[in-house]
Amino acid sequence: MKNYKVIVIALLLGIIIFGVYKYTQSLKEQIIALENEGQALMQTLEKERELEQKLTQENSELQDKLKASEEKLTKLNDDFAQVQDAIEQLNSQVSGLIAENTTLKEKEDKLIKELTRVYNEKKGLQARLSSITELKKAIKELKKQVYRVGTEVKEKIKAKNTAIREGNLGFLIKNGKSTYPAKVKIEVKPLSISQ
């Protein structure tokens, strides 16, 4: 029985030693696996750090680009406002030029009508003045016009003299000279018609 106990103890000791050995082997394998996993995690962590640095750098570059784009956009908005102001000024100038053009066209139409009338009058005068009888008629008409104008002028002078007589009877003196109207000489020259 003593042997039996020794055998059982030896067997138990063998089992314990074998269990401890297996447990140690298992622990070594787990430690190696954990070390490998730790290294893999470290590599992953390093890659993630590199990726984070890269993303940070890209983010910084994007922010710089965004600031540059915002500055360009602000400049473009300012330029657009200036261009809009210039367009408004040009539109107002164009409106003014259109109005001026319309006025000039109206004046041109009036001038054309006036020139046509003068041309027709010239043609009529040329036709009238091409014969001696017509010339005599024209001279008579001119004499009548001269007489009418002379009569009108005389009436105006007479009316003016009457107004002066009624007011101060011609006794006003300015700079040592009488303000009473002097005689008016009217000289009528015949109209020279060029053919």
TIRO-2110 file (N, C-alpha, C; in Angstrom, 1 decimal):
// TIRO-2110
0.8, -1.1, 0.0, N, 1, A
0.0, 0.0, 0.0, CA, 1, A
0.9, 1.3, 0.0, C, 1, A
2.0, 1.1, 0.6, N, 2, A
2.9, 2.2, 0.6, CA, 2, A
3.3, 2.4, -0.9, C, 2, A
3.5, 1.4, -1.6, N, 3, A
3.9, 1.6, -3.0, CA, 3, A
2.8, 2.2, -3.8, C, 3, A
1.7, 1.8, -3.4, N, 4, A
0.5, 2.3, -4.1, CA, 4, A
0.4, 3.8, -3.9, C, 4, A
0.6, 4.3, -2.7, N, 5, A
0.6, 5.7, -2.4, CA, 5, A
1.7, 6.4, -3.2, C, 5, A
2.9, 5.8, -3.2, N, 6, A
4.0, 6.4, -3.9, CA, 6, A
3.7, 6.5, -5.4, C, 6, A
3.1, 5.4, -5.9, N, 7, A
2.8, 5.4, -7.3, CA, 7, A
1.7, 6.5, -7.6, C, 7, A
0.7, 6.6, -6.8, N, 8, A
-0.3, 7.5, -6.9, CA, 8, A
0.2, 8.9, -6.8, C, 8, A
1.1, 9.1, -5.8, N, 9, A
1.7, 10.4, -5.6, CA, 9, A
2.6, 10.7, -6.8, C, 9, A
3.4, 9.8, -7.3, N, 10, A
4.2, 10.0, -8.4, CA, 10, A
3.4, 10.3, -9.6, C, 10, A
2.3, 9.5, -9.8, N, 11, A
1.4, 9.7, -10.9, CA, 11, A
0.8, 11.1, -10.8, C, 11, A
0.4, 11.5, -9.6, N, 12, A
-0.2, 12.8, -9.4, CA, 12, A
0.8, 13.9, -9.7, C, 12, A
2.1, 13.6, -9.2, N, 13, A
3.1, 14.6, -9.4, CA, 13, A
3.4, 14.7, -10.9, C, 13, A
3.4, 13.6, -11.6, N, 14, A
3.6, 13.6, -13.0, CA, 14, A
2.5, 14.4, -13.7, C, 14, A
1.3, 14.1, -13.3, N, 15, A
0.2, 14.8, -13.9, CA, 15, A
0.3, 16.3, -13.6, C, 15, A
0.7, 16.6, -12.4, N, 16, A
0.8, 18.0, -12.0, CA, 16, A
1.9, 18.7, -12.8, C, 16, A
3.1, 18.0, -12.9, N, 17, A
4.2, 18.5, -13.6, CA, 17, A
3.8, 18.7, -15.1, C, 17, A
3.1, 17.6, -15.6, N, 18, A
2.7, 17.7, -17.0, CA, 18, A
1.7, 18.8, -17.2, C, 18, A
0.8, 19.0, -16.2, N, 19, A
-0.3, 20.1, -16.3, CA, 19, A
0.4, 21.5, -16.2, C, 19, A
1.5, 21.6, -15.3, N, 20, A
2.2, 22.8, -15.1, CA, 20, A
2.9, 23.1, -16.4, C, 20, A
3.6, 22.0, -17.0, N, 21, A
4.3, 22.2, -18.2, CA, 21, A
3.4, 22.7, -19.3, C, 21, A
2.2, 22.0, -19.5, N, 22, A
1.3, 22.3, -20.5, CA, 22, A
0.7, 23.7, -20.3, C, 22, A
0.5, 24.0, -19.0, N, 23, A
-0.1, 25.3, -18.7, CA, 23, A
1.0, 26.4, -19.0, C, 23, A
2.2, 26.1, -18.7, N, 24, A
3.3, 27.1, -19.0, CA, 24, A
3.4, 27.2, -20.5, C, 24, A
3.4, 26.1, -21.2, N, 25, A
3.4, 26.1, -22.7, CA, 25, A
2.2, 27.0, -23.2, C, 25, A
1.1, 26.7, -22.7, N, 26, A
-0.1, 27.5, -23.1, CA, 26, A
0.0, 28.9, -22.8, C, 26, A
0.6, 29.2, -21.6, N, 27, A
0.8, 30.6, -21.3, CA, 27, A
1.9, 31.3, -22.2, C, 27, A
2.9, 30.5, -22.6, N, 28, A
3.9, 31.0, -23.5, CA, 28, A
3.3, 31.3, -24.8, C, 28, A
2.4, 30.4, -25.3, N, 29, A
1.8, 30.6, -26.6, CA, 29, A
0.8, 31.8, -26.5, C, 29, A
0.1, 31.9, -25.4, N, 30, A
-0.7, 33.1, -25.2, CA, 30, A
0.0, 34.4, -25.2, C, 30, A
1.2, 34.3, -24.5, N, 31, A
2.1, 35.5, -24.4, CA, 31, A
2.6, 35.9, -25.8, C, 31, A
3.0, 34.9, -26.6, N, 32, A
3.5, 35.1, -27.9, CA, 32, A
2.4, 35.7, -28.8, C, 32, A
1.2, 35.0, -28.6, N, 33, A
0.0, 35.5, -29.4, CA, 33, A
-0.3, 36.9, -29.0, C, 33, A
-0.3, 37.2, -27.7, N, 34, A
-0.6, 38.5, -27.2, CA, 34, A
0.5, 39.5, -27.7, C, 34, A
1.8, 39.1, -27.7, N, 35, A
2.8, 40.0, -28.2, CA, 35, A
2.6, 40.2, -29.7, C, 35, A
2.3, 39.2, -30.4, N, 36, A
2.0, 39.4, -31.8, CA, 36, A
0.8, 40.3, -32.0, C, 36, A
-0.2, 40.0, -31.3, N, 37, A
-1.4, 40.9, -31.4, CA, 37, A
-1.1, 42.3, -30.9, C, 37, A
-0.2, 42.5, -29.9, N, 38, A
0.2, 43.8, -29.4, CA, 38, A
1.0, 44.5, -30.5, C, 38, A
1.9, 43.7, -31.2, N, 39, A
2.7, 44.3, -32.3, CA, 39, A
1.8, 44.7, -33.4, C, 39, A
0.8, 43.8, -33.7, N, 40, A
-0.2, 44.2, -34.8, CA, 40, A
-1.0, 45.4, -34.4, C, 40, A
-1.4, 45.5, -33.1, N, 41, A
-2.1, 46.7, -32.6, CA, 41, A
-1.2, 47.9, -32.7, C, 41, A
0.1, 47.7, -32.3, N, 42, A
1.0, 48.9, -32.4, CA, 42, A
1.2, 49.3, -33.9, C, 42, A
1.3, 48.4, -34.8, N, 43, A
1.4, 48.8, -36.2, CA, 43, A
0.1, 49.5, -36.6, C, 43, A
-1.0, 48.9, -36.2, N, 44, A
-2.3, 49.5, -36.6, CA, 44, A
-2.4, 50.9, -36.0, C, 44, A
-2.0, 51.0, -34.7, N, 45, A
-2.0, 52.3, -34.1, CA, 45, A
-1.0, 53.3, -34.8, C, 45, A
0.1, 52.8, -35.2, N, 46, A
1.1, 53.7, -35.9, CA, 46, A
0.5, 54.1, -37.2, C, 46, A
-0.2, 53.1, -37.9, N, 47, A
-0.8, 53.5, -39.2, CA, 47, A
-1.9, 54.5, -39.0, C, 47, A
-2.7, 54.3, -37.9, N, 48, A
-3.8, 55.3, -37.6, CA, 48, A
-3.2, 56.6, -37.2, C, 48, A
-2.1, 56.7, -36.5, N, 49, A
-1.4, 57.9, -36.2, CA, 49, A
-1.0, 58.6, -37.5, C, 49, A
-0.3, 57.8, -38.4, N, 50, A
0.1, 58.4, -39.7, CA, 50, A
-1.1, 58.9, -40.5, C, 50, A
-2.2, 58.1, -40.5, N, 51, A
-3.4, 58.5, -41.2, CA, 51, A
-4.0, 59.8, -40.6, C, 51, A
-3.9, 59.8, -39.2, N, 52, A
-4.4, 61.0, -38.5, CA, 52, A
-3.6, 62.2, -38.9, C, 52, A
-2.3, 62.1, -38.9, N, 53, A
-1.4, 63.2, -39.3, CA, 53, A
-1.7, 63.6, -40.7, C, 53, A
-1.8, 62.6, -41.6, N, 54, A
-2.1, 62.9, -43.0, CA, 54, A
-3.4, 63.6, -43.1, C, 54, A
-4.5, 63.1, -42.4, N, 55, A
-5.8, 63.8, -42.5, CA, 55, A
-5.7, 65.2, -41.9, C, 55, A
-4.9, 65.4, -40.8, N, 56, A
-4.7, 66.7, -40.2, CA, 56, A
-4.1, 67.6, -41.2, C, 56, A
-3.0, 67.1, -41.9, N, 57, A
-2.4, 67.9, -42.9, CA, 57, A
-3.3, 68.3, -44.0, C, 57, A
-4.1, 67.2, -44.5, N, 58, A
-5.0, 67.5, -45.6, CA, 58, A
-6.1, 68.5, -45.1, C, 58, A
-6.5, 68.3, -43.9, N, 59, A
-7.5, 69.3, -43.3, CA, 59, A
-7.0, 70.7, -43.3, C, 59, A
-5.7, 70.8, -42.9, N, 60, A
-5.1, 72.1, -42.9, CA, 60, A
-5.0, 72.7, -44.3, C, 60, A
-4.6, 71.8, -45.3, N, 61, A
-4.5, 72.3, -46.7, CA, 61, A
-5.9, 72.7, -47.2, C, 61, A
-6.9, 71.9, -46.8, N, 62, A
-8.3, 72.2, -47.2, CA, 62, A
-8.7, 73.5, -46.6, C, 62, A
-8.4, 73.8, -45.4, N, 63, A
-8.7, 75.0, -44.7, CA, 63, A
-8.1, 76.2, -45.4, C, 63, A
-6.8, 76.0, -45.7, N, 64, A
-6.0, 77.1, -46.5, CA, 64, A
-6.7, 77.3, -47.8, C, 64, A
-7.1, 76.2, -48.5, N, 65, A
-7.7, 76.4, -49.8, CA, 65, A
-9.1, 77.1, -49.6, C, 65, A
-9.8, 76.7, -48.5, N, 66, A
-11.1, 77.3, -48.3, CA, 66, A
-10.9, 78.8, -48.0, C, 66, A
-9.9, 79.2, -47.2, N, 67, A
-9.7, 80.6, -47.0, CA, 67, A
-9.4, 81.3, -48.3, C, 67, A
-8.5, 80.7, -49.1, N, 68, A
-8.1, 81.3, -50.4, CA, 68, A
-9.4, 81.5, -51.3, C, 68, A
-10.2, 80.4, -51.2, N, 69, A
-11.5, 80.5, -52.0, CA, 69, A
-12.4, 81.5, -51.5, C, 69, A
-12.5, 81.7, -50.2, N, 70, A
-13.4, 82.7, -49.6, CA, 70, A
-12.8, 84.1, -50.0, C, 70, A
-11.5, 84.3, -50.0, N, 71, A
-10.9, 85.6, -50.4, CA, 71, A
-11.2, 85.9, -51.8, C, 71, A
-11.1, 84.8, -52.7, N, 72, A
-11.4, 85.0, -54.1, CA, 72, A
-12.8, 85.3, -54.3, C, 72, A
-13.7, 84.6, -53.6, N, 73, A
-15.1, 84.9, -53.6, CA, 73, A
-15.5, 86.3, -53.2, C, 73, A
-14.8, 86.8, -52.1, N, 74, A
-15.0, 88.2, -51.7, CA, 74, A
-14.6, 89.1, -52.8, C, 74, A
-13.4, 88.9, -53.4, N, 75, A
-12.9, 89.7, -54.4, CA, 75, A
-13.8, 89.7, -55.6, C, 75, A
-14.3, 88.5, -56.0, N, 76, A
-15.2, 88.4, -57.1, CA, 76, A
-16.5, 89.1, -56.8, C, 76, A
-17.0, 89.1, -55.6, N, 77, A
-18.2, 89.8, -55.2, CA, 77, A
-18.0, 91.3, -55.4, C, 77, A
-16.8, 91.8, -54.9, N, 78, A
-16.5, 93.2, -55.1, CA, 78, A
-16.4, 93.6, -56.5, C, 78, A
-15.7, 92.7, -57.3, N, 79, A
-15.6, 93.0, -58.8, CA, 79, A
-17.0, 93.0, -59.4, C, 79, A
-17.8, 92.0, -59.0, N, 80, A
-19.2, 92.0, -59.5, CA, 80, A
-20.0, 93.2, -59.2, C, 80, A
-19.8, 93.7, -58.0, N, 81, A
-20.5, 94.9, -57.6, CA, 81, A
-20.0, 96.1, -58.4, C, 81, A
-18.7, 96.2, -58.6, N, 82, A
-18.2, 97.3, -59.5, CA, 82, A
-18.7, 97.2, -60.9, C, 82, A
-18.7, 95.9, -61.4, N, 83, A
-19.2, 95.7, -62.8, CA, 83, A
-20.6, 96.1, -62.9, C, 83, A
-21.4, 95.8, -61.9, N, 84, A
-22.8, 96.1, -61.9, CA, 84, A
-23.0, 97.6, -61.9, C, 84, A
-22.2, 98.3, -61.1, N, 85, A
-22.3, 99.8, -61.0, CA, 85, A
-21.9, 100.4, -62.4, C, 85, A
-20.8, 99.8, -63.0, N, 86, A
-20.4, 100.3, -64.3, CA, 86, A
-21.5, 100.0, -65.4, C, 86, A
-22.2, 98.9, -65.3, N, 87, A
-23.3, 98.5, -66.2, CA, 87, A
-24.4, 99.5, -66.0, C, 87, A
-24.8, 99.8, -64.7, N, 88, A
-25.8, 100.8, -64.5, CA, 88, A
-25.5, 102.2, -65.1, C, 88, A
-24.2, 102.6, -64.9, N, 89, A
-23.8, 103.9, -65.4, CA, 89, A
-23.9, 103.8, -67.0, C, 89, A
-23.4, 102.7, -67.6, N, 90, A
-23.5, 102.6, -69.0, CA, 90, A
-24.9, 102.6, -69.5, C, 90, A
-25.8, 101.9, -68.8, N, 91, A
-27.2, 101.9, -69.1, CA, 91, A
-27.8, 103.3, -69.1, C, 91, A
-27.5, 104.1, -68.1, N, 92, A
-28.0, 105.4, -68.0, CA, 92, A
-27.4, 106.3, -69.1, C, 92, A
-26.1, 106.1, -69.4, N, 93, A
-25.5, 106.8, -70.5, CA, 93, A
-26.1, 106.4, -71.9, C, 93, A
-26.4, 105.1, -72.0, N, 94, A
-27.1, 104.6, -73.2, CA, 94, A
-28.5, 105.2, -73.4, C, 94, A
-29.2, 105.3, -72.2, N, 95, A
-30.5, 105.9, -72.2, CA, 95, A
-30.4, 107.4, -72.7, C, 95, A
-29.4, 108.1, -72.1, N, 96, A
-29.2, 109.5, -72.5, CA, 96, A
-28.9, 109.6, -73.9, C, 96, A
-28.0, 108.7, -74.4, N, 97, A
-27.6, 108.8, -75.8, CA, 97, A
-28.8, 108.4, -76.7, C, 97, A
-29.7, 107.5, -76.3, N, 98, A
-30.9, 107.2, -77.1, CA, 98, A
-31.8, 108.4, -77.2, C, 98, A
-32.0, 109.1, -76.0, N, 99, A
-32.8, 110.3, -76.0, CA, 99, A
-32.2, 111.4, -76.9, C, 99, A
-30.9, 111.5, -76.8, N, 100, A
-30.2, 112.5, -77.6, CA, 100, A
-30.3, 112.2, -79.1, C, 100, A
-30.2, 110.9, -79.4, N, 101, A
-30.3, 110.4, -80.8, CA, 101, A
-31.7, 110.7, -81.3, C, 101, A
-32.7, 110.5, -80.4, N, 102, A
-34.1, 110.8, -80.8, CA, 102, A
-34.3, 112.3, -81.1, C, 102, A
-33.7, 113.1, -80.2, N, 103, A
-33.8, 114.5, -80.4, CA, 103, A
-33.1, 114.9, -81.7, C, 103, A
-31.9, 114.4, -81.9, N, 104, A
-31.2, 114.7, -83.1, CA, 104, A
-31.9, 114.3, -84.4, C, 104, A
-32.6, 113.1, -84.3, N, 105, A
-33.4, 112.7, -85.5, CA, 105, A
-34.5, 113.6, -85.7, C, 105, A
-35.2, 114.1, -84.6, N, 106, A
-36.3, 115.0, -84.8, CA, 106, A
-35.7, 116.3, -85.4, C, 106, A
-34.6, 116.8, -84.9, N, 107, A
-34.0, 118.0, -85.5, CA, 107, A
-33.6, 117.8, -87.0, C, 107, A
-33.1, 116.6, -87.2, N, 108, A
-32.7, 116.3, -88.6, CA, 108, A
-34.0, 116.3, -89.5, C, 108, A
-35.1, 115.7, -89.0, N, 109, A
-36.3, 115.7, -89.8, CA, 109, A
-36.8, 117.1, -90.0, C, 109, A
-36.7, 118.0, -89.0, N, 110, A
-37.1, 119.4, -89.1, CA, 110, A
-36.2, 120.1, -90.2, C, 110, A
-34.9, 119.8, -90.1, N, 111, A
-34.0, 120.4, -91.0, CA, 111, A
-34.2, 120.0, -92.4, C, 111, A
-34.5, 118.7, -92.6, N, 112, A
-34.8, 118.2, -93.9, CA, 112, A
-36.1, 118.8, -94.5, C, 112, A
-37.1, 119.0, -93.6, N, 113, A
-38.3, 119.6, -94.0, CA, 113, A
-38.0, 121.1, -94.4, C, 113, A
-37.2, 121.8, -93.6, N, 114, A
-36.9, 123.2, -93.8, CA, 114, A
-36.1, 123.3, -95.1, C, 114, A
-35.1, 122.4, -95.3, N, 115, A
-34.3, 122.4, -96.5, CA, 115, A
-35.2, 122.1, -97.8, C, 115, A
-36.1, 121.2, -97.6, N, 116, A
-37.0, 120.9, -98.7, CA, 116, A
-37.9, 122.1, -99.0, C, 116, A
-38.4, 122.8, -98.0, N, 117, A
-39.2, 124.0, -98.2, CA, 117, A
-38.3, 125.1, -98.9, C, 117, A
-37.1, 125.3, -98.4, N, 118, A
-36.2, 126.3, -98.9, CA, 118, A
-35.9, 125.9, -100.4, C, 118, A
-35.6, 124.7, -100.6, N, 119, A
-35.3, 124.2, -102.0, CA, 119, A
-36.5, 124.5, -102.9, C, 119, A
-37.7, 124.1, -102.4, N, 120, A
-38.9, 124.3, -103.2, CA, 120, A
-39.1, 125.8, -103.5, C, 120, A
-38.8, 126.6, -102.4, N, 121, A
-39.0, 128.1, -102.5, CA, 121, A
-37.9, 128.6, -103.6, C, 121, A
-36.7, 128.1, -103.5, N, 122, A
-35.7, 128.5, -104.4, CA, 122, A
-36.1, 128.1, -105.8, C, 122, A
-36.6, 126.9, -106.0, N, 123, A
-37.1, 126.5, -107.3, CA, 123, A
-38.2, 127.4, -107.8, C, 123, A
-39.1, 127.8, -106.9, N, 124, A
-40.2, 128.7, -107.3, CA, 124, A
-39.7, 130.0, -107.7, C, 124, A
-38.7, 130.5, -106.8, N, 125, A
-38.1, 131.8, -107.1, CA, 125, A
-37.3, 131.8, -108.4, C, 125, A
-36.6, 130.7, -108.7, N, 126, A
-35.9, 130.6, -110.0, CA, 126, A
-36.9, 130.6, -111.1, C, 126, A
-38.0, 129.9, -110.9, N, 127, A
-39.0, 129.9, -112.0, CA, 127, A
-39.6, 131.3, -112.2, C, 127, A
-39.9, 132.0, -111.1, N, 128, A
-40.4, 133.3, -111.1, CA, 128, A
-39.5, 134.3, -111.7, C, 128, A
-38.2, 134.2, -111.3, N, 129, A
-37.2, 135.3, -111.6, CA, 129, A
-36.6, 135.0, -113.0, C, 129, A
-36.9, 133.9, -113.6, N, 130, A
-36.3, 133.6, -114.9, CA, 130, A
-36.9, 134.5, -116.0, C, 130, A
-38.1, 135.1, -115.8, N, 131, A
-38.7, 135.9, -116.8, CA, 131, A
-38.8, 137.3, -116.3, C, 131, A
-38.8, 138.3, -117.2, N, 132, A
-38.8, 139.7, -116.8, CA, 132, A
-40.1, 140.1, -116.2, C, 132, A
-41.2, 139.6, -116.7, N, 133, A
-42.5, 139.9, -116.1, CA, 133, A
-42.6, 139.5, -114.6, C, 133, A
-42.0, 138.3, -114.4, N, 134, A
-42.0, 137.7, -113.0, CA, 134, A
-41.1, 138.6, -112.1, C, 134, A
-40.0, 139.0, -112.7, N, 135, A
-39.1, 139.9, -111.9, CA, 135, A
-39.8, 141.2, -111.5, C, 135, A
-40.5, 141.8, -112.5, N, 136, A
-41.2, 143.0, -112.2, CA, 136, A
-42.3, 142.8, -111.1, C, 136, A
-43.0, 141.6, -111.1, N, 137, A
-43.9, 141.3, -110.0, CA, 137, A
-43.2, 141.2, -108.7, C, 137, A
-42.1, 140.5, -108.7, N, 138, A
-41.3, 140.3, -107.4, CA, 138, A
-40.9, 141.6, -106.9, C, 138, A
-40.4, 142.6, -107.8, N, 139, A
-40.0, 143.9, -107.3, CA, 139, A
-41.1, 144.6, -106.7, C, 139, A
-42.3, 144.6, -107.3, N, 140, A
-43.5, 145.2, -106.8, CA, 140, A
-43.8, 144.7, -105.4, C, 140, A
-43.8, 143.4, -105.3, N, 141, A
-44.1, 142.8, -104.0, CA, 141, A
-43.0, 143.2, -102.9, C, 141, A
-41.8, 143.3, -103.3, N, 142, A
-40.8, 143.7, -102.4, CA, 142, A
-41.0, 145.2, -102.0, C, 142, A
-41.4, 146.0, -102.9, N, 143, A
-41.7, 147.4, -102.6, CA, 143, A
-42.8, 147.5, -101.6, C, 143, A
-43.8, 146.6, -101.8, N, 144, A
-45.0, 146.6, -100.9, CA, 144, A
-44.5, 146.2, -99.5, C, 144, A
-43.7, 145.2, -99.5, N, 145, A
-43.2, 144.7, -98.2, CA, 145, A
-42.4, 145.8, -97.5, C, 145, A
-41.5, 146.5, -98.3, N, 146, A
-40.7, 147.6, -97.7, CA, 146, A
-41.6, 148.7, -97.2, C, 146, A
-42.7, 149.0, -97.9, N, 147, A
-43.6, 150.0, -97.5, CA, 147, A
-44.3, 149.6, -96.2, C, 147, A
-44.7, 148.3, -96.1, N, 148, A
-45.4, 147.8, -94.9, CA, 148, A
-44.5, 147.9, -93.7, C, 148, A
-43.3, 147.4, -93.9, N, 149, A
-42.3, 147.4, -92.8, CA, 149, A
-42.0, 148.8, -92.4, C, 149, A
-41.8, 149.7, -93.3, N, 150, A
-41.6, 151.1, -93.0, CA, 150, A
-42.7, 151.7, -92.2, C, 150, A
-43.9, 151.4, -92.6, N, 151, A
-45.1, 151.9, -91.9, CA, 151, A
-45.2, 151.3, -90.5, C, 151, A
-44.9, 150.1, -90.3, N, 152, A
-44.9, 149.5, -89.0, CA, 152, A
-43.9, 150.1, -88.1, C, 152, A
-42.7, 150.3, -88.7, N, 153, A
-41.6, 150.9, -87.9, CA, 153, A
-41.9, 152.3, -87.5, C, 153, A
-42.5, 153.0, -88.4, N, 154, A
-42.9, 154.4, -88.1, CA, 154, A
-43.9, 154.4, -87.0, C, 154, A
-44.9, 153.5, -87.0, N, 155, A
-45.9, 153.4, -86.0, CA, 155, A
-45.3, 153.1, -84.7, C, 155, A
-44.4, 152.2, -84.7, N, 156, A
-43.7, 151.8, -83.4, CA, 156, A
-42.9, 153.0, -82.8, C, 156, A
-42.2, 153.7, -83.7, N, 157, A
-41.5, 154.9, -83.2, CA, 157, A
-42.4, 156.0, -82.7, C, 157, A
-43.5, 156.2, -83.4, N, 158, A
-44.5, 157.1, -83.0, CA, 158, A
-45.1, 156.8, -81.7, C, 158, A
-45.4, 155.5, -81.5, N, 159, A
-45.9, 155.0, -80.2, CA, 159, A
-44.9, 155.2, -79.1, C, 159, A
-43.7, 155.0, -79.4, N, 160, A
-42.6, 155.2, -78.4, CA, 160, A
-42.5, 156.7, -78.1, C, 160, A
-42.5, 157.5, -79.1, N, 161, A
-42.4, 158.9, -78.8, CA, 161, A
-43.6, 159.4, -78.0, C, 161, A
-44.7, 158.9, -78.3, N, 162, A
-45.9, 159.3, -77.5, CA, 162, A
-45.8, 158.9, -76.0, C, 162, A
-45.2, 157.7, -75.8, N, 163, A
-45.0, 157.2, -74.4, CA, 163, A
-44.0, 158.1, -73.7, C, 163, A
-43.0, 158.5, -74.4, N, 164, A
-42.0, 159.4, -73.8, CA, 164, A
-42.6, 160.8, -73.5, C, 164, A
-43.4, 161.3, -74.4, N, 165, A
-44.0, 162.6, -74.2, CA, 165, A
-44.9, 162.6, -73.0, C, 165, A
-45.7, 161.5, -72.9, N, 166, A
-46.6, 161.4, -71.8, CA, 166, A
-45.9, 161.3, -70.5, C, 166, A
-44.8, 160.7, -70.5, N, 167, A
-44.1, 160.5, -69.2, CA, 167, A
-43.4, 161.7, -68.7, C, 167, A
-42.4, 162.3, -69.5, N, 168, A
-41.6, 163.3, -69.0, CA, 168, A
-41.3, 164.4, -70.0, C, 168, A
-42.0, 164.4, -71.1, N, 169, A
-41.9, 165.4, -72.1, CA, 169, A
-40.5, 165.6, -72.7, C, 169, A
-39.7, 164.6, -72.6, N, 170, A
-38.4, 164.7, -73.2, CA, 170, A
-37.3, 165.5, -72.4, C, 170, A
-37.6, 165.7, -71.1, N, 171, A
-36.7, 166.5, -70.3, CA, 171, A
-35.7, 165.7, -69.5, C, 171, A
-35.6, 164.4, -69.8, N, 172, A
-34.6, 163.6, -69.1, CA, 172, A
-33.3, 163.7, -69.7, C, 172, A
-32.2, 163.8, -68.9, N, 173, A
-30.9, 163.9, -69.5, CA, 173, A
-30.0, 162.9, -68.8, C, 173, A
-29.3, 162.2, -69.6, N, 174, A
-28.4, 161.2, -69.0, CA, 174, A
-27.0, 161.4, -69.6, C, 174, A
-26.0, 161.5, -68.8, N, 175, A
-24.6, 161.7, -69.2, CA, 175, A
-24.5, 162.9, -70.1, C, 175, A
-25.3, 163.9, -69.8, N, 176, A
-25.2, 165.2, -70.5, CA, 176, A
-25.9, 165.1, -71.9, C, 176, A
-26.7, 164.1, -72.2, N, 177, A
-27.4, 164.0, -73.4, CA, 177, A
-28.8, 163.7, -73.2, C, 177, A
-29.7, 164.2, -74.1, N, 178, A
-31.1, 164.0, -74.0, CA, 178, A
-31.4, 162.5, -74.2, C, 178, A
-32.4, 162.0, -73.5, N, 179, A
-32.9, 160.6, -73.7, CA, 179, A
-34.0, 160.5, -74.8, C, 179, A
-34.4, 161.7, -75.3, N, 180, A
-35.4, 161.7, -76.4, CA, 180, A
-34.9, 161.0, -77.6, C, 180, A
-35.7, 160.0, -78.1, N, 181, A
-35.2, 159.2, -79.2, CA, 181, A
-34.9, 160.1, -80.5, C, 181, A
-33.7, 159.7, -81.1, N, 182, A
-33.3, 160.4, -82.3, CA, 182, A
-34.1, 159.8, -83.5, C, 182, A
-34.0, 160.5, -84.6, N, 183, A
-34.6, 160.0, -85.8, CA, 183, A
-34.0, 158.6, -86.2, C, 183, A
-34.8, 157.8, -86.7, N, 184, A
-34.4, 156.4, -87.1, CA, 184, A
-34.3, 156.4, -88.6, C, 184, A
-33.2, 155.9, -89.1, N, 185, A
-33.0, 155.8, -90.6, CA, 185, A
-33.2, 154.3, -90.9, C, 185, A
-34.1, 154.0, -91.8, N, 186, A
-34.3, 152.6, -92.2, CA, 186, A
-33.8, 152.5, -93.6, C, 186, A
-32.9, 151.5, -93.8, N, 187, A
-32.4, 151.3, -95.1, CA, 187, A
-32.8, 149.9, -95.5, C, 187, A
-33.5, 149.8, -96.6, N, 188, A
-33.9, 148.5, -97.1, CA, 188, A
-33.1, 148.1, -98.4, C, 188, A
-32.5, 147.0, -98.3, N, 189, A
-31.7, 146.5, -99.5, CA, 189, A
-32.4, 145.4, -100.1, C, 189, A
-32.4, 145.3, -101.4, N, 190, A
-33.2, 144.2, -102.1, CA, 190, A
-32.4, 142.9, -101.8, C, 190, A
-33.2, 141.8, -101.7, N, 191, A
-32.6, 140.5, -101.4, CA, 191, A
-31.9, 140.0, -102.7, C, 191, A
-30.6, 139.6, -102.5, N, 192, A
-29.9, 139.1, -103.6, CA, 192, A
-30.1, 137.6, -103.7, C, 192, A
-30.5, 137.2, -104.9, N, 193, A
-30.8, 135.8, -105.1, CA, 193, A
-29.8, 135.2, -106.0, C, 193, A
-29.1, 134.2, -105.4, N, 194, A
-28.1, 133.5, -106.3, CA, 194, A
-28.7, 132.3, -106.9, C, 194, A
-28.3, 132.1, -108.2, N, 195, A
-29.0, 131.0, -108.9, CA, 195, A
-28.0, 129.8, -108.9, C, 195, A
END
